[in-house]
Amino acid sequence: MNIITWIVILGAVAAFLLMKRLTQVTPATAREWLSKGALVIDVRSEAEFQERHLPGAINIPLNRLGDEIARHAPSKEQPLLLHCLSGTRSGIGKHALRKLGYQCVFNLGSYGRAARILEVQGEAGKKGYPVAQGLQPRGVGRPSSGRRQVGSA
């Protein structure tokens, strides 16, 4: 490959990463919404959620988000903070929910970024690891084994 091809490829990758970062909520804004009762929605698959998840997060896989969000957020004004593994699915989910009329939807980005923003320590949600302080938008004080997952009883 010649130098021009490499420049074009690098430019495209840089533009993609920049756009992805620009569509994510800032840490301060996310914490502010969380203090106002925002729900944390994990749009990863059920298997990914079972492997590890953030305390207080609600699992609604992306392919069921439009059908199941109203069970957890009947008001279109309910603030929602979405995350996934890399930030891509949560970005797609953000746009889908906005099209459905949800007004306060934000993309936390990746699992790691969401954990840092929400100040989660250890491997939250995984058996035997500590549950972080400050991430329980609803049901404060629930043990990590009581986290909600769509479709579970």
VOTORKOL-328133 format. One record per residue (C-alpha): residue in three letters; x, y, z. Coordinates in nm, 4 decimals, always signed. Example, Ala and Ser with C-alpha at 12.3 -4.5 7.8 and 13.67 -1.06 7.14 Angstrom:
{"Ala", {+1.2300, -0.4500, +0.7800}};
{"Ser", {+1.3670, -0.1060, +0.7140}};
END
This chain:
{"Met", {+0.0000, +0.0000, +0.0000}};
{"Asn", {+0.1168, +0.3486, -0.0687}};
{"Ile", {+0.1359, +0.6377, +0.1773}};
{"Ile", {-0.1892, +0.7990, +0.0587}};
{"Thr", {-0.3843, +0.4795, +0.1274}};
{"Trp", {-0.2416, +0.4643, +0.4814}};
{"Ile", {-0.3272, +0.8295, +0.5434}};
{"Val", {-0.6849, +0.7722, +0.4283}};
{"Ile", {-0.7202, +0.4610, +0.6475}};
{"Leu", {-0.5740, +0.6344, +0.9535}};
{"Gly", {-0.7910, +0.9405, +0.8925}};
{"Ala", {-1.1050, +0.7269, +0.8708}};
{"Val", {-1.0190, +0.5397, +1.1913}};
{"Ala", {-0.9413, +0.8654, +1.3727}};
{"Ala", {-1.2683, +1.0211, +1.2530}};
{"Phe", {-1.4647, +0.7146, +1.3662}};
{"Leu", {-1.3072, +0.7190, +1.7133}};
{"Leu", {-1.3588, +1.0933, +1.7487}};
{"Met", {-1.7258, +1.0720, +1.6481}};
{"Lys", {-1.7799, +0.7832, +1.8876}};
{"Arg", {-1.6259, +0.9820, +2.1743}};
{"Leu", {-1.8224, +1.2973, +2.0915}};
{"Thr", {-2.1543, +1.1123, +2.1151}};
{"Gln", {-2.0864, +0.9967, +2.4715}};
{"Val", {-2.2043, +1.1805, +2.7815}};
{"Thr", {-1.9455, +1.3571, +2.9972}};
{"Pro", {-1.8708, +1.2038, +3.3382}};
{"Ala", {-2.0024, +1.5118, +3.5234}};
{"Thr", {-2.3297, +1.5118, +3.3288}};
{"Ala", {-2.3780, +1.1372, +3.3842}};
{"Arg", {-2.3242, +1.1733, +3.7594}};
{"Glu", {-2.5661, +1.4661, +3.7702}};
{"Trp", {-2.8389, +1.2658, +3.5953}};
{"Leu", {-2.7699, +0.9671, +3.8190}};
{"Ser", {-2.8215, +1.1860, +4.1263}};
{"Lys", {-3.1586, +1.2850, +3.9765}};
{"Gly", {-3.2711, +0.9223, +3.9448}};
{"Ala", {-3.1398, +0.8137, +3.6060}};
{"Leu", {-3.1657, +0.4442, +3.5297}};
{"Val", {-2.8547, +0.2617, +3.4112}};
{"Ile", {-2.9457, +0.0372, +3.1182}};
{"Asp", {-2.7040, -0.2343, +3.0031}};
{"Val", {-2.7851, -0.3166, +2.6398}};
{"Arg", {-2.5486, -0.6139, +2.6169}};
{"Ser", {-2.6783, -0.9694, +2.5756}};
{"Glu", {-2.8112, -1.1642, +2.8719}};
{"Ala", {-2.5003, -1.3847, +2.8686}};
{"Glu", {-2.2686, -1.0813, +2.8827}};
{"Phe", {-2.4771, -0.9356, +3.1651}};
{"Gln", {-2.4649, -1.2617, +3.3633}};
{"Glu", {-2.0871, -1.2747, +3.3286}};
{"Arg", {-2.0465, -0.9308, +3.4916}};
{"His", {-2.2514, -0.6167, +3.5278}};
{"Leu", {-2.2647, -0.2863, +3.7071}};
{"Pro", {-2.4581, -0.2744, +4.0337}};
{"Gly", {-2.8075, -0.1387, +3.9821}};
{"Ala", {-2.7951, -0.1822, +3.6051}};
{"Ile", {-3.1015, -0.3107, +3.4231}};
{"Asn", {-3.0305, -0.5541, +3.1414}};
{"Ile", {-3.2348, -0.4928, +2.8276}};
{"Pro", {-3.0517, -0.6380, +2.5265}};
{"Leu", {-3.0384, -0.3978, +2.2318}};
{"Asn", {-3.2579, -0.6184, +2.0112}};
{"Arg", {-3.5394, -0.5946, +2.2727}};
{"Leu", {-3.4857, -0.2366, +2.3880}};
{"Gly", {-3.7734, -0.0788, +2.1949}};
{"Asp", {-4.0186, -0.3467, +2.3104}};
{"Glu", {-3.9193, -0.3594, +2.6774}};
{"Ile", {-3.8044, -0.0125, +2.7828}};
{"Ala", {-4.1544, +0.1000, +2.8828}};
{"Arg", {-4.1645, -0.1647, +3.1587}};
{"His", {-3.8764, +0.0107, +3.3322}};
{"Ala", {-3.9241, +0.3674, +3.2115}};
{"Pro", {-4.2926, +0.4316, +3.1407}};
{"Ser", {-4.2305, +0.8068, +3.1394}};
{"Lys", {-4.0542, +0.9393, +2.8307}};
{"Glu", {-3.8952, +1.1984, +3.0607}};
{"Gln", {-3.7150, +0.9338, +3.2712}};
{"Pro", {-3.3379, +0.9915, +3.2387}};
{"Leu", {-3.1586, +0.6876, +3.0966}};
{"Leu", {-2.7846, +0.6130, +3.0912}};
{"Leu", {-2.7022, +0.3352, +2.8450}};
{"His", {-2.3837, +0.1305, +2.8186}};
{"Cys", {-2.2558, -0.1840, +2.6493}};
{"Leu", {-1.9174, -0.3482, +2.5962}};
{"Ser", {-1.7655, -0.0914, +2.3587}};
{"Gly", {-2.0158, +0.1938, +2.3384}};
{"Thr", {-2.1442, +0.1077, +1.9924}};
{"Arg", {-2.4649, -0.0754, +2.0890}};
{"Ser", {-2.5435, +0.1834, +2.3560}};
{"Gly", {-2.5045, +0.4556, +2.0909}};
{"Ile", {-2.7496, +0.2714, +1.8658}};
{"Gly", {-2.9837, +0.2266, +2.1633}};
{"Lys", {-2.9650, +0.5976, +2.2448}};
{"His", {-3.0782, +0.6898, +1.8940}};
{"Ala", {-3.3542, +0.4256, +1.8969}};
{"Leu", {-3.4929, +0.5533, +2.2278}};
{"Arg", {-3.4807, +0.9139, +2.1093}};
{"Lys", {-3.6866, +0.8095, +1.8055}};
{"Leu", {-3.9384, +0.6561, +2.0477}};
{"Gly", {-3.9689, +0.9930, +2.2224}};
{"Tyr", {-3.7400, +0.9477, +2.5235}};
{"Gln", {-3.5924, +1.2894, +2.5920}};
{"Cys", {-3.3103, +1.2297, +2.8412}};
{"Val", {-3.1099, +0.9406, +2.6958}};
{"Phe", {-2.7319, +0.9350, +2.7219}};
{"Asn", {-2.4578, +0.7000, +2.6070}};
{"Leu", {-2.2141, +0.6113, +2.8859}};
{"Gly", {-2.0030, +0.4224, +2.6321}};
{"Ser", {-1.8138, +0.1063, +2.7162}};
{"Tyr", {-1.8506, -0.1080, +3.0259}};
{"Gly", {-1.5130, +0.0124, +3.1533}};
{"Arg", {-1.5935, +0.3794, +3.0923}};
{"Ala", {-1.9337, +0.3402, +3.2604}};
{"Ala", {-1.7693, +0.1741, +3.5627}};
{"Arg", {-1.5155, +0.4577, +3.5905}};
{"Ile", {-1.7798, +0.7299, +3.5529}};
{"Leu", {-2.0061, +0.5675, +3.8074}};
{"Glu", {-1.7092, +0.5021, +4.0356}};
{"Val", {-1.7474, +0.1260, +4.0456}};
{"Gln", {-1.4537, -0.0620, +4.1958}};
{"Gly", {-1.3531, -0.4234, +4.1492}};
{"Glu", {-1.5544, -0.6359, +3.9136}};
{"Ala", {-1.8962, -0.5179, +4.0152}};
{"Gly", {-2.1832, -0.7561, +3.9733}};
{"Lys", {-1.9572, -1.0608, +3.9673}};
{"Lys", {-2.0007, -1.2995, +4.2558}};
{"Gly", {-1.7475, -1.2404, +4.5316}};
{"Tyr", {-1.6570, -0.8860, +4.4282}};
{"Pro", {-1.7600, -0.5733, +4.6138}};
{"Val", {-2.0586, -0.3685, +4.5128}};
{"Ala", {-1.9570, -0.0085, +4.4551}};
{"Gln", {-2.0981, +0.2845, +4.6428}};
{"Gly", {-2.3082, +0.5458, +4.4708}};
{"Leu", {-2.4537, +0.3574, +4.1742}};
{"Gln", {-2.7960, +0.2645, +4.2915}};
{"Pro", {-3.0459, +0.4860, +4.1177}};
{"Arg", {-3.3374, +0.2784, +4.2491}};
{"Gly", {-3.3567, +0.0207, +4.5228}};
{"Val", {-3.0628, +0.1611, +4.7169}};
{"Gly", {-2.8921, -0.0986, +4.9288}};
{"Arg", {-3.0037, -0.4029, +4.7327}};
{"Pro", {-2.7428, -0.6806, +4.7214}};
{"Ser", {-2.5737, -0.7340, +4.3838}};
{"Ser", {-2.7475, -1.0712, +4.3421}};
{"Gly", {-3.0803, -0.8852, +4.3309}};
{"Arg", {-3.0040, -0.6953, +4.0105}};
{"Arg", {-3.2807, -0.6856, +3.7597}};
{"Gln", {-3.2639, -0.8551, +3.4274}};
{"Val", {-3.5388, -0.8406, +3.1716}};
{"Gly", {-3.7185, -1.1715, +3.1516}};
{"Ser", {-3.6155, -1.2903, +3.4988}};
{"Ala", {-3.8623, -1.3351, +3.7809}};
END
